[in-house]
Amino acid sequence: MKLIIAYIQPHKLQDVKQSLYKNEVFKMSVTNALGCGEQKGYHESYRGVEFEVNLLKKVRLEVAVNEDFVQKAIDAIVQGARTGHIGDGKIFVVDLAECIRIRTGEEGKEAIG
C-alpha cells in the first residue's frame, strides 16, 4: 500500500480528477494549500504599497492505493497536471503502514478498495 501525495496547480484539478477516473482511481482527498518552489512568487501592489507574494495557491491531492495501482495513479496525475512550465507541482510516494475502514473494520488492502 502506498500514499501518493501530489501538489498541483488549482486550475489543473479537474484535469487530474478526470485522468485518475480514466485510470480507475476514484478515491482521493483534496486540500487547498500554500507553497513556494522554483516559481518564487511575484510582486504586487495594493493601494500604493508594494509587497511580495511568495506563498502561491496549490492543491494537495492524497490518494491511497494498493501496489498494482501506484504507477497508474502517478501516470494519471502527471498527465492531468503537466503544462510544461515551472510550478506544475510535485508527487511524493510514501509507504502506507496500515489502513482501516472505520465502517466495517476491514484492514490493509481490503480497506483501501
Secondary structure, DSSP 8 states (H G I E B T S, - for coil): -EEEEEEE-GGGHHHHHHHHHHTT----EEEEEEE-STT--EEEEETTEEEEE-SEEEEEEEEEE-GGGHHHHHHHHHHHH--SSTT-EEEEEEE----B-TTT--BTHHHH-
